Amino acid sequence: MVKKIVLSLLVLLCAGSISSAFAEQVVVYSARNEHLIQPLFEAYTKETGVEVKFATGKSGPLMERLKSEGENTQADVLMTVDAGNLWQATQEGLLRPVDSKMLQTNIPSHLRDPENNWFGLSVRARTIVYSTERVKDGELTTYEALGDAEFKNRLCLRTSKKVYNQSLVGMMIAEHGEKRAEEIVSSWVANLATDPFSNDTKMMQAIEAGQCDVGIVNTYYFGRLQKKQPEIKLALFWPNQDGSGVHVNVSGAGVTKYAKNPAGAIKLIEWLSSEKAQNLYADGNMEYPVNPAVKPSKVVAAWGDFKGNLINVSRAGELQTDAIKLMDRAGYR
Ligand code: FE
């Protein structure tokens, strides 16, 4: 009889522990695709027992959702791409500053917010892509030189509406000042072979098709195209290696202002920056780990080493409005 009671107690206890199998949960709003983040969160749960729930969507609508939910939001973490977007989230008061030694150690200072509202977790370079058939060795040097006469009618660009280009031009303003940056952008526009494209992949396909010879691209889009077409006659070039380096940007995350589990949110972001998670995070999208202790995947490493720009990526956000106006004045559509 006693045995039976003990047994049913055990059953009850087990049932109890199943219904609350996750003692803790963290909720993430992510502009990164499910296929990139799900394996990560599963690994995190396996290691820590903490459940990670997430909702995915485009960056703009996710931020709108956070804003309208206000203090009722379930989200503890916002994950998105581009320092321009992370900066925007901070401006709109959607994030809170985080004091974490581990994040400061794992992430180089120019790849996180100086005020600690967000942290880069993977790095992408926005660099030059070219036709290996029609661009000769030594022809390419810098972003600025894409405006030179020798590239007349040979340049293709993605639309200036995309935050990636707004960040690129923002960083050029940070480096050269507005006047010089405008001259450079105007010289690009003068060299365009055709109207700007809606995305990086279409722009590369135009180069492949012979519509133009050079363009500017985020490295992982090149990686995706190369994976589909290993024989593609395009290659990446690392510009400005004698100067300030290649334009780099991040995908990253921050703790939401009204997080219900801010401590859990910090732990998750810390884990994402750690050596064991960095490859899992960066390799899935053919990006570079943000943690300098971690090497990129073989595919990514094969594109070669480069010097990246060391100006804090948050400047891209600060100068976003100026960049948009500048591109408009320069006729970059
Ligand atoms: Fe992208």
py3Dmol code that shows the C-alpha trace and the ligand (Angstrom):
import py3Dmol

protein = """\
ATOM      1  CA  MET A   1       0.000   0.000   0.000  1.00  0.00           C
ATOM      2  CA  VAL A   2       2.754   2.388   0.960  1.00  0.00           C
ATOM      3  CA  LYS A   3       4.563   1.343  -2.180  1.00  0.00           C
ATOM      4  CA  LYS A   4       1.558   2.176  -4.309  1.00  0.00           C
ATOM      5  CA  ILE A   5       1.272   5.657  -2.837  1.00  0.00           C
ATOM      6  CA  VAL A   6       4.950   6.312  -3.365  1.00  0.00           C
ATOM      7  CA  LEU A   7       4.582   5.147  -6.943  1.00  0.00           C
ATOM      8  CA  SER A   8       1.663   7.417  -7.718  1.00  0.00           C
ATOM      9  CA  LEU A   9       3.488  10.275  -6.067  1.00  0.00           C
ATOM     10  CA  LEU A  10       6.399   9.610  -8.372  1.00  0.00           C
ATOM     11  CA  VAL A  11       4.072   9.581 -11.366  1.00  0.00           C
ATOM     12  CA  LEU A  12       2.654  12.887 -10.240  1.00  0.00           C
ATOM     13  CA  LEU A  13       6.113  14.321  -9.768  1.00  0.00           C
ATOM     14  CA  CYS A  14       7.131  13.164 -13.229  1.00  0.00           C
ATOM     15  CA  ALA A  15       4.006  14.596 -14.785  1.00  0.00           C
ATOM     16  CA  GLY A  16       4.698  17.819 -12.973  1.00  0.00           C
ATOM     17  CA  SER A  17       8.228  17.970 -14.220  1.00  0.00           C
ATOM     18  CA  ILE A  18       7.113  17.277 -17.797  1.00  0.00           C
ATOM     19  CA  SER A  19       4.609  20.084 -17.881  1.00  0.00           C
ATOM     20  CA  SER A  20       7.304  22.455 -16.639  1.00  0.00           C
ATOM     21  CA  ALA A  21      10.187  20.678 -18.382  1.00  0.00           C
ATOM     22  CA  PHE A  22      11.601  24.127 -19.091  1.00  0.00           C
ATOM     23  CA  ALA A  23      12.142  25.918 -15.851  1.00  0.00           C
ATOM     24  CA  GLU A  24      13.055  29.024 -17.808  1.00  0.00           C
ATOM     25  CA  GLN A  25      12.301  30.466 -21.208  1.00  0.00           C
ATOM     26  CA  VAL A  26      13.669  33.227 -23.385  1.00  0.00           C
ATOM     27  CA  VAL A  27      11.620  34.755 -26.202  1.00  0.00           C
ATOM     28  CA  VAL A  28      13.371  36.064 -29.314  1.00  0.00           C
ATOM     29  CA  TYR A  29      12.053  38.250 -32.136  1.00  0.00           C
ATOM     30  CA  SER A  30      14.303  37.479 -35.063  1.00  0.00           C
ATOM     31  CA  ALA A  31      14.797  39.024 -38.477  1.00  0.00           C
ATOM     32  CA  ARG A  32      17.060  36.087 -39.181  1.00  0.00           C
ATOM     33  CA  ASN A  33      15.429  33.110 -40.880  1.00  0.00           C
ATOM     34  CA  GLU A  34      14.178  30.162 -38.932  1.00  0.00           C
ATOM     35  CA  HIS A  35      16.597  27.751 -40.641  1.00  0.00           C
ATOM     36  CA  LEU A  36      19.534  29.820 -39.350  1.00  0.00           C
ATOM     37  CA  ILE A  37      18.432  30.253 -35.751  1.00  0.00           C
ATOM     38  CA  GLN A  38      16.542  27.067 -34.948  1.00  0.00           C
ATOM     39  CA  PRO A  39      19.621  24.785 -34.805  1.00  0.00           C
ATOM     40  CA  LEU A  40      21.316  27.341 -32.568  1.00  0.00           C
ATOM     41  CA  PHE A  41      18.449  27.583 -30.131  1.00  0.00           C
ATOM     42  CA  GLU A  42      18.090  23.810 -30.038  1.00  0.00           C
ATOM     43  CA  ALA A  43      21.764  23.514 -29.122  1.00  0.00           C
ATOM     44  CA  TYR A  44      21.294  26.157 -26.435  1.00  0.00           C
ATOM     45  CA  THR A  45      18.311  24.328 -24.927  1.00  0.00           C
ATOM     46  CA  LYS A  46      20.213  21.048 -24.976  1.00  0.00           C
ATOM     47  CA  GLU A  47      23.101  22.619 -23.121  1.00  0.00           C
ATOM     48  CA  THR A  48      21.240  24.765 -20.615  1.00  0.00           C
ATOM     49  CA  GLY A  49      17.704  23.404 -20.335  1.00  0.00           C
ATOM     50  CA  VAL A  50      16.396  26.875 -21.149  1.00  0.00           C
ATOM     51  CA  GLU A  51      13.619  26.951 -23.730  1.00  0.00           C
ATOM     52  CA  VAL A  52      13.979  29.483 -26.537  1.00  0.00           C
ATOM     53  CA  LYS A  53      10.762  30.571 -28.233  1.00  0.00           C
ATOM     54  CA  PHE A  54      10.998  32.749 -31.296  1.00  0.00           C
ATOM     55  CA  ALA A  55       9.031  34.669 -33.881  1.00  0.00           C
ATOM     56  CA  THR A  56      10.611  35.566 -37.209  1.00  0.00           C
ATOM     57  CA  GLY A  57       9.801  38.378 -39.601  1.00  0.00           C
ATOM     58  CA  LYS A  58      11.293  41.259 -41.507  1.00  0.00           C
ATOM     59  CA  SER A  59      13.266  43.766 -39.465  1.00  0.00           C
ATOM     60  CA  GLY A  60      10.881  46.728 -39.935  1.00  0.00           C
ATOM     61  CA  PRO A  61       7.649  44.907 -38.999  1.00  0.00           C
ATOM     62  CA  LEU A  62       9.347  43.184 -36.038  1.00  0.00           C
ATOM     63  CA  MET A  63      10.446  46.548 -34.660  1.00  0.00           C
ATOM     64  CA  GLU A  64       6.948  47.936 -35.254  1.00  0.00           C
ATOM     65  CA  ARG A  65       5.523  44.989 -33.346  1.00  0.00           C
ATOM     66  CA  LEU A  66       7.905  45.553 -30.436  1.00  0.00           C
ATOM     67  CA  LYS A  67       6.992  49.210 -30.400  1.00  0.00           C
ATOM     68  CA  SER A  68       3.230  48.635 -30.391  1.00  0.00           C
ATOM     69  CA  GLU A  69       3.442  45.891 -27.762  1.00  0.00           C
ATOM     70  CA  GLY A  70       5.395  48.198 -25.473  1.00  0.00           C
ATOM     71  CA  GLU A  71       5.720  46.871 -21.952  1.00  0.00           C
ATOM     72  CA  ASN A  72       3.362  43.985 -22.746  1.00  0.00           C
ATOM     73  CA  THR A  73       5.793  42.405 -25.163  1.00  0.00           C
ATOM     74  CA  GLN A  74       6.831  38.792 -24.646  1.00  0.00           C
ATOM     75  CA  ALA A  75      10.132  39.407 -26.432  1.00  0.00           C
ATOM     76  CA  ASP A  76      13.335  39.344 -24.400  1.00  0.00           C
ATOM     77  CA  VAL A  77      15.754  39.551 -27.342  1.00  0.00           C
ATOM     78  CA  LEU A  78      15.689  41.313 -30.721  1.00  0.00           C
ATOM     79  CA  MET A  79      17.924  39.800 -33.401  1.00  0.00           C
ATOM     80  CA  THR A  80      18.375  41.564 -36.722  1.00  0.00           C
ATOM     81  CA  VAL A  81      20.863  42.372 -39.456  1.00  0.00           C
ATOM     82  CA  ASP A  82      22.819  45.531 -40.196  1.00  0.00           C
ATOM     83  CA  ALA A  83      24.096  48.065 -37.701  1.00  0.00           C
ATOM     84  CA  GLY A  84      21.722  50.552 -39.346  1.00  0.00           C
ATOM     85  CA  ASN A  85      18.720  48.519 -38.144  1.00  0.00           C
ATOM     86  CA  LEU A  86      20.199  47.849 -34.686  1.00  0.00           C
ATOM     87  CA  TRP A  87      20.912  51.542 -34.308  1.00  0.00           C
ATOM     88  CA  GLN A  88      17.326  52.326 -35.382  1.00  0.00           C
ATOM     89  CA  ALA A  89      15.974  49.942 -32.730  1.00  0.00           C
ATOM     90  CA  THR A  90      18.032  51.776 -30.121  1.00  0.00           C
ATOM     91  CA  GLN A  91      16.805  55.182 -31.308  1.00  0.00           C
ATOM     92  CA  GLU A  92      13.236  53.994 -30.953  1.00  0.00           C
ATOM     93  CA  GLY A  93      13.864  52.936 -27.374  1.00  0.00           C
ATOM     94  CA  LEU A  94      13.301  49.241 -28.044  1.00  0.00           C
ATOM     95  CA  LEU A  95      16.523  48.014 -26.417  1.00  0.00           C
ATOM     96  CA  ARG A  96      18.238  48.358 -23.059  1.00  0.00           C
ATOM     97  CA  PRO A  97      21.938  48.635 -22.284  1.00  0.00           C
ATOM     98  CA  VAL A  98      23.638  45.488 -21.060  1.00  0.00           C
ATOM     99  CA  ASP A  99      26.677  45.273 -18.849  1.00  0.00           C
ATOM    100  CA  SER A 100      28.506  42.084 -19.781  1.00  0.00           C
ATOM    101  CA  LYS A 101      32.223  41.432 -19.465  1.00  0.00           C
ATOM    102  CA  MET A 102      31.871  38.363 -21.651  1.00  0.00           C
ATOM    103  CA  LEU A 103      30.315  40.281 -24.542  1.00  0.00           C
ATOM    104  CA  GLN A 104      32.978  42.947 -24.278  1.00  0.00           C
ATOM    105  CA  THR A 105      35.683  40.287 -24.391  1.00  0.00           C
ATOM    106  CA  ASN A 106      34.202  38.178 -27.188  1.00  0.00           C
ATOM    107  CA  ILE A 107      33.184  41.000 -29.530  1.00  0.00           C
ATOM    108  CA  PRO A 108      35.640  43.586 -30.921  1.00  0.00           C
ATOM    109  CA  SER A 109      34.614  47.075 -29.805  1.00  0.00           C
ATOM    110  CA  HIS A 110      33.922  48.439 -33.317  1.00  0.00           C
ATOM    111  CA  LEU A 111      31.351  45.687 -33.906  1.00  0.00           C
ATOM    112  CA  ARG A 112      29.059  46.558 -30.988  1.00  0.00           C
ATOM    113  CA  ASP A 113      27.173  49.591 -29.743  1.00  0.00           C
ATOM    114  CA  PRO A 114      29.409  51.929 -27.692  1.00  0.00           C
ATOM    115  CA  GLU A 115      26.410  52.268 -25.343  1.00  0.00           C
ATOM    116  CA  ASN A 116      25.978  48.469 -25.121  1.00  0.00           C
ATOM    117  CA  ASN A 117      22.413  48.362 -26.456  1.00  0.00           C
ATOM    118  CA  TRP A 118      23.331  45.819 -29.147  1.00  0.00           C
ATOM    119  CA  PHE A 119      26.113  43.454 -30.032  1.00  0.00           C
ATOM    120  CA  GLY A 120      27.350  42.145 -33.375  1.00  0.00           C
ATOM    121  CA  LEU A 121      27.202  38.352 -33.551  1.00  0.00           C
ATOM    122  CA  SER A 122      28.318  37.713 -37.125  1.00  0.00           C
ATOM    123  CA  VAL A 123      30.197  39.780 -39.679  1.00  0.00           C
ATOM    124  CA  ARG A 124      29.504  40.306 -43.357  1.00  0.00           C
ATOM    125  CA  ALA A 125      31.700  42.321 -45.685  1.00  0.00           C
ATOM    126  CA  ARG A 126      30.201  44.545 -48.382  1.00  0.00           C
ATOM    127  CA  THR A 127      32.909  44.286 -50.972  1.00  0.00           C
ATOM    128  CA  ILE A 128      33.583  44.392 -54.710  1.00  0.00           C
ATOM    129  CA  VAL A 129      32.480  41.505 -56.968  1.00  0.00           C
ATOM    130  CA  TYR A 130      33.758  41.284 -60.531  1.00  0.00           C
ATOM    131  CA  SER A 131      33.759  39.290 -63.729  1.00  0.00           C
ATOM    132  CA  THR A 132      36.898  37.158 -63.888  1.00  0.00           C
ATOM    133  CA  GLU A 133      36.534  37.231 -67.676  1.00  0.00           C
ATOM    134  CA  ARG A 134      36.343  40.970 -68.214  1.00  0.00           C
ATOM    135  CA  VAL A 135      38.214  42.570 -65.318  1.00  0.00           C
ATOM    136  CA  LYS A 136      41.976  42.394 -65.559  1.00  0.00           C
ATOM    137  CA  ASP A 137      44.417  41.877 -62.688  1.00  0.00           C
ATOM    138  CA  GLY A 138      45.331  45.175 -61.086  1.00  0.00           C
ATOM    139  CA  GLU A 139      42.281  46.976 -62.448  1.00  0.00           C
ATOM    140  CA  LEU A 140      40.511  47.005 -59.087  1.00  0.00           C
ATOM    141  CA  THR A 141      41.828  48.985 -56.127  1.00  0.00           C
ATOM    142  CA  THR A 142      39.235  50.838 -54.034  1.00  0.00           C
ATOM    143  CA  TYR A 143      35.504  51.554 -53.714  1.00  0.00           C
ATOM    144  CA  GLU A 144      36.277  55.131 -54.703  1.00  0.00           C
ATOM    145  CA  ALA A 145      37.978  54.055 -57.940  1.00  0.00           C
ATOM    146  CA  LEU A 146      34.765  52.392 -59.162  1.00  0.00           C
ATOM    147  CA  GLY A 147      33.888  55.951 -60.156  1.00  0.00           C
ATOM    148  CA  ASP A 148      36.941  56.311 -62.418  1.00  0.00           C
ATOM    149  CA  ALA A 149      36.624  56.672 -66.200  1.00  0.00           C
ATOM    150  CA  GLU A 150      37.828  53.120 -66.834  1.00  0.00           C
ATOM    151  CA  PHE A 151      34.634  51.769 -65.259  1.00  0.00           C
ATOM    152  CA  LYS A 152      32.292  53.877 -67.398  1.00  0.00           C
ATOM    153  CA  ASN A 153      29.189  51.771 -68.215  1.00  0.00           C
ATOM    154  CA  ARG A 154      30.724  48.798 -66.415  1.00  0.00           C
ATOM    155  CA  LEU A 155      29.282  49.223 -62.899  1.00  0.00           C
ATOM    156  CA  CYS A 156      26.122  47.633 -61.461  1.00  0.00           C
ATOM    157  CA  LEU A 157      24.656  48.499 -58.053  1.00  0.00           C
ATOM    158  CA  ARG A 158      21.798  47.405 -55.844  1.00  0.00           C
ATOM    159  CA  THR A 159      19.134  49.989 -54.985  1.00  0.00           C
ATOM    160  CA  SER A 160      19.984  52.780 -52.542  1.00  0.00           C
ATOM    161  CA  LYS A 161      16.760  51.893 -50.668  1.00  0.00           C
ATOM    162  CA  LYS A 162      18.485  48.912 -49.079  1.00  0.00           C
ATOM    163  CA  VAL A 163      19.946  49.535 -45.640  1.00  0.00           C
ATOM    164  CA  TYR A 164      23.194  47.791 -46.679  1.00  0.00           C
ATOM    165  CA  ASN A 165      23.964  50.578 -49.142  1.00  0.00           C
ATOM    166  CA  GLN A 166      22.800  53.260 -46.724  1.00  0.00           C
ATOM    167  CA  SER A 167      25.285  51.862 -44.202  1.00  0.00           C
ATOM    168  CA  LEU A 168      28.052  51.669 -46.797  1.00  0.00           C
ATOM    169  CA  VAL A 169      27.540  55.320 -47.768  1.00  0.00           C
ATOM    170  CA  GLY A 170      27.143  56.295 -44.099  1.00  0.00           C
ATOM    171  CA  MET A 171      30.547  54.805 -43.391  1.00  0.00           C
ATOM    172  CA  MET A 172      31.978  56.663 -46.392  1.00  0.00           C
ATOM    173  CA  ILE A 173      30.664  59.915 -44.904  1.00  0.00           C
ATOM    174  CA  ALA A 174      32.294  58.962 -41.588  1.00  0.00           C
ATOM    175  CA  GLU A 175      35.574  58.404 -43.355  1.00  0.00           C
ATOM    176  CA  HIS A 176      35.699  61.090 -46.046  1.00  0.00           C
ATOM    177  CA  GLY A 177      33.217  63.727 -44.936  1.00  0.00           C
ATOM    178  CA  GLU A 178      29.992  64.469 -46.754  1.00  0.00           C
ATOM    179  CA  LYS A 179      31.398  66.454 -49.692  1.00  0.00           C
ATOM    180  CA  ARG A 180      33.918  63.852 -50.790  1.00  0.00           C
ATOM    181  CA  ALA A 181      31.456  60.993 -50.171  1.00  0.00           C
ATOM    182  CA  GLU A 182      28.946  62.692 -52.466  1.00  0.00           C
ATOM    183  CA  GLU A 183      31.562  63.081 -55.203  1.00  0.00           C
ATOM    184  CA  ILE A 184      32.317  59.372 -54.971  1.00  0.00           C
ATOM    185  CA  VAL A 185      28.668  58.295 -55.080  1.00  0.00           C
ATOM    186  CA  SER A 186      27.995  60.667 -58.000  1.00  0.00           C
ATOM    187  CA  SER A 187      30.929  59.161 -59.885  1.00  0.00           C
ATOM    188  CA  TRP A 188      29.463  55.680 -59.336  1.00  0.00           C
ATOM    189  CA  VAL A 189      26.107  56.803 -60.671  1.00  0.00           C
ATOM    190  CA  ALA A 190      27.843  58.233 -63.748  1.00  0.00           C
ATOM    191  CA  ASN A 191      29.438  54.820 -64.379  1.00  0.00           C
ATOM    192  CA  LEU A 192      26.272  52.716 -64.039  1.00  0.00           C
ATOM    193  CA  ALA A 193      25.660  50.326 -66.915  1.00  0.00           C
ATOM    194  CA  THR A 194      21.971  50.067 -66.013  1.00  0.00           C
ATOM    195  CA  ASP A 195      19.418  50.963 -63.314  1.00  0.00           C
ATOM    196  CA  PRO A 196      20.117  49.699 -59.776  1.00  0.00           C
ATOM    197  CA  PHE A 197      18.858  46.195 -58.957  1.00  0.00           C
ATOM    198  CA  SER A 198      16.414  45.126 -56.263  1.00  0.00           C
ATOM    199  CA  ASN A 199      18.884  42.704 -54.691  1.00  0.00           C
ATOM    200  CA  ASP A 200      22.519  41.611 -54.631  1.00  0.00           C
ATOM    201  CA  THR A 201      21.891  38.331 -56.448  1.00  0.00           C
ATOM    202  CA  LYS A 202      20.204  39.961 -59.461  1.00  0.00           C
ATOM    203  CA  MET A 203      23.079  42.431 -59.590  1.00  0.00           C
ATOM    204  CA  MET A 204      25.622  39.571 -59.708  1.00  0.00           C
ATOM    205  CA  GLN A 205      23.587  37.776 -62.372  1.00  0.00           C
ATOM    206  CA  ALA A 206      23.779  40.953 -64.474  1.00  0.00           C
ATOM    207  CA  ILE A 207      27.564  40.830 -64.192  1.00  0.00           C
ATOM    208  CA  GLU A 208      27.549  37.174 -65.151  1.00  0.00           C
ATOM    209  CA  ALA A 209      25.312  37.918 -68.130  1.00  0.00           C
ATOM    210  CA  GLY A 210      27.734  40.591 -69.361  1.00  0.00           C
ATOM    211  CA  GLN A 211      25.527  43.585 -68.643  1.00  0.00           C
ATOM    212  CA  CYS A 212      28.288  45.040 -66.464  1.00  0.00           C
ATOM    213  CA  ASP A 213      31.679  43.979 -65.071  1.00  0.00           C
ATOM    214  CA  VAL A 214      31.807  45.044 -61.409  1.00  0.00           C
ATOM    215  CA  GLY A 215      29.483  45.585 -58.474  1.00  0.00           C
ATOM    216  CA  ILE A 216      29.268  45.769 -54.691  1.00  0.00           C
ATOM    217  CA  VAL A 217      27.921  42.804 -52.768  1.00  0.00           C
ATOM    218  CA  ASN A 218      27.515  41.260 -49.323  1.00  0.00           C
ATOM    219  CA  THR A 219      29.853  38.294 -49.141  1.00  0.00           C
ATOM    220  CA  TYR A 220      27.237  35.676 -48.217  1.00  0.00           C
ATOM    221  CA  TYR A 221      25.133  36.407 -51.318  1.00  0.00           C
ATOM    222  CA  PHE A 222      28.223  35.690 -53.378  1.00  0.00           C
ATOM    223  CA  GLY A 223      28.663  32.484 -51.352  1.00  0.00           C
ATOM    224  CA  ARG A 224      25.089  31.383 -52.060  1.00  0.00           C
ATOM    225  CA  LEU A 225      25.454  31.982 -55.801  1.00  0.00           C
ATOM    226  CA  GLN A 226      28.821  30.223 -55.854  1.00  0.00           C
ATOM    227  CA  LYS A 227      27.285  27.237 -54.080  1.00  0.00           C
ATOM    228  CA  LYS A 228      24.602  26.943 -56.767  1.00  0.00           C
ATOM    229  CA  GLN A 229      27.011  27.593 -59.628  1.00  0.00           C
ATOM    230  CA  PRO A 230      30.517  26.488 -58.593  1.00  0.00           C
ATOM    231  CA  GLU A 231      31.889  27.378 -62.048  1.00  0.00           C
ATOM    232  CA  ILE A 232      30.538  30.931 -62.000  1.00  0.00           C
ATOM    233  CA  LYS A 233      33.025  33.368 -63.494  1.00  0.00           C
ATOM    234  CA  LEU A 234      32.772  35.922 -60.694  1.00  0.00           C
ATOM    235  CA  ALA A 235      35.108  36.600 -57.778  1.00  0.00           C
ATOM    236  CA  LEU A 236      35.321  38.808 -54.716  1.00  0.00           C
ATOM    237  CA  PHE A 237      37.901  41.577 -54.460  1.00  0.00           C
ATOM    238  CA  TRP A 238      38.999  43.164 -51.171  1.00  0.00           C
ATOM    239  CA  PRO A 239      39.339  46.919 -51.796  1.00  0.00           C
ATOM    240  CA  ASN A 240      41.057  49.668 -49.801  1.00  0.00           C
ATOM    241  CA  GLN A 241      43.665  47.322 -48.370  1.00  0.00           C
ATOM    242  CA  ASP A 242      46.284  50.097 -48.361  1.00  0.00           C
ATOM    243  CA  GLY A 243      43.816  52.393 -46.640  1.00  0.00           C
ATOM    244  CA  SER A 244      40.958  51.966 -44.247  1.00  0.00           C
ATOM    245  CA  GLY A 245      39.881  48.482 -45.344  1.00  0.00           C
ATOM    246  CA  VAL A 246      36.752  46.724 -46.518  1.00  0.00           C
ATOM    247  CA  HIS A 247      33.309  47.899 -45.336  1.00  0.00           C
ATOM    248  CA  VAL A 248      32.096  45.404 -42.761  1.00  0.00           C
ATOM    249  CA  ASN A 249      28.733  45.152 -41.086  1.00  0.00           C
ATOM    250  CA  VAL A 250      27.106  42.838 -38.577  1.00  0.00           C
ATOM    251  CA  SER A 251      24.055  40.861 -37.717  1.00  0.00           C
ATOM    252  CA  GLY A 252      23.428  41.248 -34.034  1.00  0.00           C
ATOM    253  CA  ALA A 253      21.143  41.242 -31.046  1.00  0.00           C
ATOM    254  CA  GLY A 254      20.061  43.270 -28.059  1.00  0.00           C
ATOM    255  CA  VAL A 255      17.950  42.805 -24.950  1.00  0.00           C
ATOM    256  CA  THR A 256      14.519  44.411 -25.303  1.00  0.00           C
ATOM    257  CA  LYS A 257      13.602  47.307 -23.074  1.00  0.00           C
ATOM    258  CA  TYR A 258      10.661  45.447 -21.542  1.00  0.00           C
ATOM    259  CA  ALA A 259      12.223  41.974 -21.387  1.00  0.00           C
ATOM    260  CA  LYS A 260      10.528  39.722 -18.833  1.00  0.00           C
ATOM    261  CA  ASN A 261      13.697  37.655 -18.516  1.00  0.00           C
ATOM    262  CA  PRO A 262      16.585  40.081 -19.059  1.00  0.00           C
ATOM    263  CA  ALA A 263      19.101  37.853 -17.252  1.00  0.00           C
ATOM    264  CA  GLY A 264      18.158  34.931 -19.492  1.00  0.00           C
ATOM    265  CA  ALA A 265      18.346  37.187 -22.537  1.00  0.00           C
ATOM    266  CA  ILE A 266      21.889  38.269 -21.666  1.00  0.00           C
ATOM    267  CA  LYS A 267      22.961  34.655 -21.108  1.00  0.00           C
ATOM    268  CA  LEU A 268      21.626  33.661 -24.524  1.00  0.00           C
ATOM    269  CA  ILE A 269      23.439  36.517 -26.302  1.00  0.00           C
ATOM    270  CA  GLU A 270      26.618  35.716 -24.369  1.00  0.00           C
ATOM    271  CA  TRP A 271      26.345  32.101 -25.449  1.00  0.00           C
ATOM    272  CA  LEU A 272      25.854  33.173 -29.084  1.00  0.00           C
ATOM    273  CA  SER A 273      29.141  35.099 -28.872  1.00  0.00           C
ATOM    274  CA  SER A 274      31.016  32.163 -27.376  1.00  0.00           C
ATOM    275  CA  GLU A 275      33.500  30.010 -29.254  1.00  0.00           C
ATOM    276  CA  LYS A 276      31.238  26.979 -29.306  1.00  0.00           C
ATOM    277  CA  ALA A 277      28.265  28.832 -30.822  1.00  0.00           C
ATOM    278  CA  GLN A 278      30.050  31.185 -33.201  1.00  0.00           C
ATOM    279  CA  ASN A 279      30.641  28.724 -36.048  1.00  0.00           C
ATOM    280  CA  LEU A 280      27.139  27.375 -35.734  1.00  0.00           C
ATOM    281  CA  TYR A 281      25.864  30.937 -36.038  1.00  0.00           C
ATOM    282  CA  ALA A 282      28.151  32.322 -38.769  1.00  0.00           C
ATOM    283  CA  ASP A 283      28.602  29.262 -40.995  1.00  0.00           C
ATOM    284  CA  GLY A 284      24.884  28.738 -41.584  1.00  0.00           C
ATOM    285  CA  ASN A 285      24.748  31.953 -43.616  1.00  0.00           C
ATOM    286  CA  MET A 286      28.358  31.902 -44.841  1.00  0.00           C
ATOM    287  CA  GLU A 287      29.265  34.838 -42.622  1.00  0.00           C
ATOM    288  CA  TYR A 288      32.366  35.563 -40.542  1.00  0.00           C
ATOM    289  CA  PRO A 289      32.408  34.863 -36.807  1.00  0.00           C
ATOM    290  CA  VAL A 290      32.492  38.102 -34.810  1.00  0.00           C
ATOM    291  CA  ASN A 291      34.620  36.477 -32.111  1.00  0.00           C
ATOM    292  CA  PRO A 292      38.251  36.753 -33.284  1.00  0.00           C
ATOM    293  CA  ALA A 293      39.111  33.483 -31.525  1.00  0.00           C
ATOM    294  CA  VAL A 294      36.936  31.610 -34.028  1.00  0.00           C
ATOM    295  CA  LYS A 295      37.880  30.864 -37.646  1.00  0.00           C
ATOM    296  CA  PRO A 296      35.413  31.161 -40.530  1.00  0.00           C
ATOM    297  CA  SER A 297      34.203  28.068 -42.381  1.00  0.00           C
ATOM    298  CA  LYS A 298      36.352  26.578 -45.158  1.00  0.00           C
ATOM    299  CA  VAL A 299      34.115  28.003 -47.889  1.00  0.00           C
ATOM    300  CA  VAL A 300      34.332  31.508 -46.447  1.00  0.00           C
ATOM    301  CA  ALA A 301      38.053  31.262 -45.664  1.00  0.00           C
ATOM    302  CA  ALA A 302      38.679  30.354 -49.322  1.00  0.00           C
ATOM    303  CA  TRP A 303      37.712  33.912 -50.337  1.00  0.00           C
ATOM    304  CA  GLY A 304      40.945  35.060 -48.677  1.00  0.00           C
ATOM    305  CA  ASP A 305      41.938  37.281 -45.789  1.00  0.00           C
ATOM    306  CA  PHE A 306      41.256  40.978 -45.772  1.00  0.00           C
ATOM    307  CA  LYS A 307      41.628  44.044 -43.640  1.00  0.00           C
ATOM    308  CA  GLY A 308      38.229  45.323 -42.495  1.00  0.00           C
ATOM    309  CA  ASN A 309      37.355  48.903 -41.634  1.00  0.00           C
ATOM    310  CA  LEU A 310      37.741  49.593 -37.897  1.00  0.00           C
ATOM    311  CA  ILE A 311      35.345  52.530 -37.597  1.00  0.00           C
ATOM    312  CA  ASN A 312      32.535  51.599 -35.189  1.00  0.00           C
ATOM    313  CA  VAL A 313      29.616  50.226 -37.226  1.00  0.00           C
ATOM    314  CA  SER A 314      27.184  52.287 -35.154  1.00  0.00           C
ATOM    315  CA  ARG A 315      28.310  55.283 -37.247  1.00  0.00           C
ATOM    316  CA  ALA A 316      26.383  53.720 -40.138  1.00  0.00           C
ATOM    317  CA  GLY A 317      23.230  54.251 -38.118  1.00  0.00           C
ATOM    318  CA  GLU A 318      24.078  57.740 -36.952  1.00  0.00           C
ATOM    319  CA  LEU A 319      24.742  58.814 -40.544  1.00  0.00           C
ATOM    320  CA  GLN A 320      21.875  56.889 -42.124  1.00  0.00           C
ATOM    321  CA  THR A 321      19.647  59.906 -42.766  1.00  0.00           C
ATOM    322  CA  ASP A 322      22.560  61.887 -44.201  1.00  0.00           C
ATOM    323  CA  ALA A 323      23.451  58.924 -46.411  1.00  0.00           C
ATOM    324  CA  ILE A 324      19.899  58.635 -47.764  1.00  0.00           C
ATOM    325  CA  LYS A 325      19.805  62.358 -48.585  1.00  0.00           C
ATOM    326  CA  LEU A 326      23.256  62.208 -50.153  1.00  0.00           C
ATOM    327  CA  MET A 327      22.330  59.281 -52.405  1.00  0.00           C
ATOM    328  CA  ASP A 328      19.189  61.108 -53.470  1.00  0.00           C
ATOM    329  CA  ARG A 329      21.177  64.229 -54.382  1.00  0.00           C
ATOM    330  CA  ALA A 330      23.668  62.105 -56.300  1.00  0.00           C
ATOM    331  CA  GLY A 331      20.867  60.529 -58.338  1.00  0.00           C
ATOM    332  CA  TYR A 332      21.474  57.055 -56.895  1.00  0.00           C
ATOM    333  CA  ARG A 333      18.028  55.424 -56.997  1.00  0.00           C
TER     334      ARG A 333
END
"""
ligand_1 = """\
1
FE
Fe 21.037 40.078 -46.565
"""
view = py3Dmol.view(width=600, height=400)
view.addModel(protein, "pdb")
view.setStyle({"model": 0}, {"cartoon": {"style": "trace"}})
view.addModel(ligand_1, "xyz")
view.setStyle({"model": 1}, {"stick": {}})
view.zoomTo()
view.show()
